Amino acid sequence: MEEVVLRLKELLFPANADIAVLSVGVDIERERVDAQCTMAGAAFPGCGVCPTGVHSSYLRFLADVPSAGRSVVLQLRVRRFRRRNTKCPRRTFVEQIPGLTRKYGQRTERLRSTLTAVGLALVGRVGARLAAVLSMPISRSTVLRLVEALPEPEVSTARVVGVDEYATCKGRRYGTVLVDVETCRPIDLLPDREASSLAAWLAQRPGIEVVCRDRAPFFAEGAAAGAPQAVQVADRWHLWHNLSEAAERGRPAPPLPPSPRSCDPGTRAGARLRKEAVQFTLPTGHSFAERTRAKHATIHALLAAGHSKRSVARQLGMSQNTVQRFSGADRPEGLFDGQWQNRPSVLAEYKPYLDDRWTEGCTNAWKLWEESVPLGYKGSYQRVRAYLHKKRTLPQPVTARPPSPRTVAGWILRLPETLTELEQLQLKTVRTHCPELDALTRHVRSFAVMLTDGQGECLPDWLALRQDDLPSLHTLAAGIDRDRDPVIAGLTLPWNSGVVEGHVNRIKMLTRQMFARAGFALLRKRVLPA
């Protein structure tokens, strides 16, 4: 019997040698463990002097970590000790078992730490639901109280600090997160993004040598005021992102001018082109077109018979929005005006190449089809032949739609070796027809070389782009010139704010998990490491 009791003690209380297990009771949902403390005495909490006598004892009922899917209740007998010193205002006290109990506690310390970990991960209702599944019933308010009872995280020292903003309510409330770039761990959170708050935080830590930031003015002012000895480093990703936005704002590829004769409204060809532009007939014999005509006829027949739109939707198993859309169209072709002709063709992205070859004098459809296949074209020869036939017969030359500014910016910003052969030909055509885009491509690619090779000393020469007629880059160049030293450091030193952006995304996830209702104190304890 003694061996069984010792075995239970080792299983239930492996870290507490001063506890004796008296009995264990088990039912379907709960386990009850009777135990008592076997220490000879206890030190007085105030002065540490051991008392000489036991005043009384009583039972404490503490919830413990579950076992085999059952909740565990620890029925612990504790002693109240008497102090014989009459000068002390406190005459008695109750013993506490280190690592197991605390004053006024209703749970053991190991259960408390487990629930606190659940609260840090999930908080609120979600944490309470998970704890109930794990046989640790608890209310959502208690979960929050356990997390709020944690001590304030200690702010560690760092040599390289990353600074960025996070949003607790996008567009209204912002805060500041500070991260140790060397260890990739968050250091502290500030409740706002004011320059004065950042300056005060940096001024209390004179050991900071490098501050990684984006190009926001309040972070630049705060870093300059609070840590004048530190080197400010502008983040490379933000520089490239700003350059990509400026490139996208560049001039679009100029379209070819239309023929005056084809645009003349008095000519027969001009009238035919206008009619084709404003009217589109749904093709006959197409399965999808036939189904659309059948639905249109059925819906209008039911409405003409006196049924309501809600009744029609219920009978045909459609949504009311679909019935509303069909009922508003007098004919089925009206449902597809502009939709079919805007559907991209297999030949769409190869039309610029065909136009260039046509301009060069090559009008053989078979030869052009053979040249398009190595470029990735997977369509038929008939499509190429039909497209060239239109170019021969129409009074206005058929030209491809010029690429959008976003598409051209994508070609410019990507590595040249990652572009397909067709994309390289299209970019070459755009650069040939638009000198501004050609200059923009040269400047963007020279900046990319500076960024990837760490050639920050070449930045002053790159800023000479303001001599060119590139309004989209002039604003960017002026902003970089005002922040020249941090940008040169960002293009030269190995530090960046990538790890800070990762923690900003983590804060965003935590904020959404708490439905943006958490206060700053709770958010800070969840973000910073314990």
N, C-alpha and C positions, 0 to 999 in steps of 0.2 A: 504494500500500500504506500509506503514512503517513497518507493521508487516511482510509482505512478504520479504522486504529488510533485516530486521533483521534476519529472518529465513535463508535466503541465506548466510548471513554473518556468522552465526553460523555453517552452513554446510561446507562452503568453507574455512573459516579462523577461526577455533575454538580457536587457540592459539594467535591470533593477535587481540587485542582490538582496535587498532588505524587505522583500515582500514574500509573504507565505500564502499559498493558495489553499483554501480550506475545502471548497467544494465547487462543482460545476453542474449547473442545471441547463438542460436543453429541451426546447419545444420546437414547434414547427417554424415559428418566425423569429425566435429570439434565444439567445444564450445568456445565462446569468452566471457570473463568476464571483464567488465570495472570497475575499482576500483581506489581509490585514498587514500592517507594517510591523516589522520585527526589530527596528532600530532601538537601541538602548535608551536614547534620549534625543532631544532636538535643541538646537541653539536658538536663543531668544532673538527675534528678528532685529531688535533695536541695538543691543550691545554685543550680541554674540555669546553671552554667558549661558551655560547649560543650566536649566532648572533642576531641582532635586526631587520633584514629586509630580505624579500624574493626578490631574484634577478629575477628569472624566473621559468618556469616549462616546462616539456616536457613529452612525452609518452615513456614508455619502454614496449617492447613486450617480455614477459617471458613465456617459456614453463612450464606447470605445470603438476602435476600427472593426468593421464587420469580419465575420469568419464563416467561410463556406456558404456565402449568400445570406447569412442570418445577421441581424443586428446584435451587438454585444453590449450588455449592461454590466459594469463593474460595481459590485456591492462591496465598498471598501470601508473597513472600520478604522477610523482615525482617532487619535488621542488628543485631549486638551490638557496642556501642561500648566502647572501653577508655579508662579515665581514668588519666592518667599521675601524678596526685598520690598519692604512696605513703602519705600520712597518713590518707587516707580509707579506712574499713574496707570500703567497697563499691568494687570495682575495675571492674566491668562492669555494663552494663544494656542492655536491648532497647528499641528505639524503638517508640513507639506513635503511630498515625495518628489525630489528633483527629477525632472524629465517625464513626470506622469501627471501631477496635479498642480493647480495654481489656486490662489485665493478666489473664492466665489465662483470657481469654474464648474460648468456642468458637463464638460467633455474632457477627456484625457488630452494630453499635449500632442500625442501622435495623431489623434483624430482631428484636433484643431489645425495642425499643420497640413493634414491632407485636405481638409475643407478650404483652408486658405489657398492652397495651390489650385484647387478647382475654381475658387473665386477669382484668382488672378487670371486664369485662363479664360473663363466664361462669364463671370459675374452674374448677378441678378437671377432672373427666372430660369435662364438656360442652365446656370450652375446648380440651382436648386433641383431642376428636373434630372440632371445627370446624377447628383448625389442621391436622389431617391431611387434611381435605378441601381445604384451601387450599395443599397441598403444603409444609407447614411441620411435619413430624412432631416431636412433643414429648410427654413423659410428663406425667401429671397432677401429679406431685410437683414437676416442674420449673416448671410453670405457677404453682403456689403459691409456690415459692421466688422466682420473678421478682416476684410481687406483694409478697411480704414484704420483698424487697430494696429496695423503693421507700423514699425518705426519708419521715420522719414529716411529715404535712401541717402547714403553719404555721397557727396559730390567728390569724385576722384580728380586728381590732377592730371593734366595732359600737356604734351608738347605741341602736337598738331591738332587743331580743333577745326571741325567742319560746322558751318552755320547754315541753316535754311529755315524757311517758314513752313508751318503746317496749318491747316484750316480746321477749326472745330465747327464752323458754319460758313460755308463757302460764300465769299463776297461780303461777309459781315465781321466775323471774328477769326483772328489769326493769332498764332503763337510762334515761338521760336524754339527749335530743337538744336542742341549742341552735342556733337558726337566726337569721340576720340578716334581720329582717322587711323591711327596706328593699330589700335586694338579692335576697331570696328564696333565699339560699344557706346551706347548713348550715355552722356554725362549728366545732362540737366535739361529741364524744360522751363521756358519762360512763358508767362501768361499772355504776352503781347509780342509784337514785332517792332517796337519802338527802338530808335537808335540809342536813347538814353538808358533803356533797360539793358541792352547788350553791352554798352560801354561800362555800366556799373558792374556787370558780371565779370567782364574781362579785367577790369581794374583790380579786382580782388585776387587775381591769379597772375602775378607778374612772370611766371615761368613759361607762359605760352610764347612760342616762337613763330608759328605759322598759323594763319587763319584762312581756311578755304571757304569761299562764298560764291554766290552768283553775283550778277551785276546790279542787284537792287541798291538804290542809293542809301536806304536807311541802314543796311548792313555795312556799306562802305563807311558811312559816317560813324557808326558805332564802333567798328573795328579801329578806325583811325584815332578816335577819342579814348577808347578804353585800353588799347594795346598798341601804342605807337612804336614799340620796339619790335613788334611782330611783322613778318612779311605777309602781305595779303596776296592770295592766289585766286585768280578768277577761274571758274570751272570751265574745262574744255568743252564739255557736252553743251553747256549753255551757250558758249561762243558759237559752236557749230549749229546749234538750233536757231540762234538769231540770224546766222548767215543763211540758213535754209529758208527762213521766212522772208528775208530780204530778196533772195533769189526768186522765190515764188511771186513776189510782187513785181518782178521784172516785166518787160514788155512781152506780150504774146507774139507768136510767130505771125507775121503779116499774111493775110489771105491774098490769093491772086485776084486781081481786079476783074470783075465780070465784063462780058462783051456788051457794048452799048446796044447792039441790035437785039440781043436776046432779052435785055431788060426793057426794051421799048414796049409799053402796054398796047400800042396800036398794031403790033405785028402779030401774026398768027402763032408764031413760036412762043412769043412772050405770054400770050393768053393761055397757051397749053401748059407752059411751065407754072403759071400762077394757079391754074386749075389743079395740077398735080400736087402743088404745095399745100393747098387748103382742103383738098378732098381725097379721101382714101377709101377704097372699096375693099371690103373683106373678101378674101379669096374664096372662090367656090370650089367645093369638093374637099376642102380641108376638114379633117375630123373634128378639130377643136372649133372651127367656125360653124360646122353643122350643129354641134351641141349648143353653142351659144345662141344660134337662131331658134333652136327648139325651146330652150329655156325662156327666151324672150317672148315667143308666141304663147307658151303656156302661162306665163305670169300675166301677160296682158289679157288672155282669155279669162282667167280667174277674176281679175280685177273688173273686167267688163261684166262678169256675171254677178257682181255685187259683193264679192268677198273683200274683206279688209286686208291691208298689207300684212298685219300680224297673222291673220288666218292663212294667208298664202305662204308665209314663211314657215308656219307650223306644218302645213300640208306637204310642202316640198322639201322640208328639212334644210332650209337655208336660213341665213341670218337676215335680220331686218334691214341691215345696211345693203346687202346684196339685192334684196327685193326693191329697195328704194332706188338703187342705181339702175336696175333693169327697167323699172317703171318710169323713170325719168327720161329714158331714151325712146324716141319715136320709132327708130329702126335699129336693128342690131349693129349696123355699121357704125353708128354713133358711139358705141361702147369702145371702139378700138381706134378712133381717130388719133393719129400720132403715135400709137403704141407699136404697131407693126413696123412702120418705117424707121423707128428709132432703135429697133432691135439690132445689135451689132452683127455685121456679116463676117463670115470667115475671112473675106478678102479685105476687111476694113483697114487693118494695120499694114497691109502691103500695098495699098493704093498710092501712098507717096512715092514708093519705089517705082511703081508702074508709070506714074505721072512723069517722074524724072527721065525714065528710059524713053517714054513717048516724046518728051521734049527734045531728047538727044537724037530722035529720028528713027528709033526702033518701033515699028508698028506690027511686027509679026507676033500674033497671040501665042502661038506654040512656043516660040523662042522665049518670050517673056514668062510663060508658065514654067518652062524648064529652069529659068534663072530664079524663079521664086521658090521652087521646091527646096533647094539647099538652104534657103533662108528660114525655113520652118513652115512654109505654106502647105497645108494639108487638104485644101479644097480641090475641086475638079478643074479641068481645063476649060469647061464650058463657062464657068464663072468669069474667068479671065477674058475669054472671048466675048462674052456679053458686055463686060465693062468697057472693053476697047471698041465694041460696036457702037456703044452710046457716044464715045468720044468722037467717032467718025461722023455720026448722023446728026447729033444735036448741034444747033447753031452756037450754043455756049459751050466751051470746052468743059468737060467733066473733070473737076479737081477734087482731091480729097480734102476733108475738113482739116484746117490747121490744128496741130496739137494744142492742148490746153496749157496754160502756164504751169500748172502743177505737174503735168507730164514732162514738160521740158525741164523743169527744176529737178525732177527725179533723175533724168538723164545726166544733168550737169553734176549733181551731188554724188552720184554713184561712182565707184571706181571704173575707169575706162575698160579694164579687162573683164569686168562683170557684165558689161552690156553685150547683148546679142548683136550679130552682124547687121540685122535689120535696124535695130535701135541706133547703132553707130552711123548707119547711112542716113537715118532720119535726123539725127543730131547734126550731122555734117551739112545736110540740106538746110536746116534751120539756121545754122551759123553762117552759111553762105548768103542767105537772103536777108539776114538781119545782123548788121555789124555790132549793134548794141549787145545782142545775145552772145556774139562771139567774144566780145570783151568781157562780158560777165562770166563766161565759161573759163576764160584764162585766169581771172582774178579768183574765182572760187577754187579752182584746182591748185593754184599757187598757195592759197590759204590752207588747203588740205595737206599740202606737203609740209608747210610750217607746223601744222598741228600734229601730224603723225611722226615727224622726225625731230620734234623738239627744237625748232629753229626760231625761237622767240626774238632773236636779235634782228631777224629780217622783217619784223613788223613795221618799223618806220618806212621802209621802202614800199611795203604793201599798201600803206595808207596813202600813197601817191595816186591811188585810183581815183581820187576826187578830181583829177584832171580830165577824166573821161566823162562822157555824157551818160552817167548811170545814176539817176535819182534814187533808185531803190537801194543802192549801197552807200549813198552819201550820208544818210542818217546813221546807219550802222557805223561807218567809219568815224563820224564825229563822236559818237558815244564811246567807241573804243579809244579814240584819242584822249578823251577826258579821263579814261581809266587805264592809261597806257601801262604804267608800271605793274599793276596786278595782272593785266592781260599778258604782258611779256613773261611774268613769273609763271602764269598758268600754262603758257606754251613752252616753258623751259623746264620747270621743276616737275618731279614725278607725282606730286600730290594732286588730288581732285576730289570732288564732292559726290562721287558715285555711291559711297557707303551711306552718305547722308540722305540721298534720294531714296535708298532702300528703307531707311527708318521712317521717312516721311510716308511712304506707302504703307508701312506697318501701322503707323499712327492713324492713317486714314481707315484702315481695316478695323482697328480697335474702336474708333469713333463710330463707324457704321454699326458695329456689333452692339454698341450701347445706344443705338438710335439717336446719337448726338445729344443725349440727355445727361451725360456724366460731367461732373464738375472737374475743375483743373486738378484738384488734389487727388482724386481717384484716378484720373488719366495719367498723372505723373507716376503714381505707384505701379501702374500696369506697364508703363513704358520703360522705366528705369530698372536695371537689374537689382534684385534684392541684395 
